[in-house]
């Protein structure tokens, strides 16, 4: 693992913030994907249920979140 003590404090803050935002984007994207495909029917009066547009948007958001998370995680040198 990389030594995070060598990383400046402001970069560590940015990295942690990016990881949090990425995880939230993945979770929201998966929710949208589930609603758009009809797997998740919650809330029952949502306009997003069984709408392929939201399934596509959810897939794109989850993929973008996964990419950001992959880029934000520390790597070995």
Protein Blocks (a to p, Z undefined) as FASTA:
>chain_A
ZZfklpcfklmmmmmmmmmmmmmmmmmmmmmmmmmnomaccdfkbckgopaklmmmmmmm
mmmmmmmmmmmpccdZZ
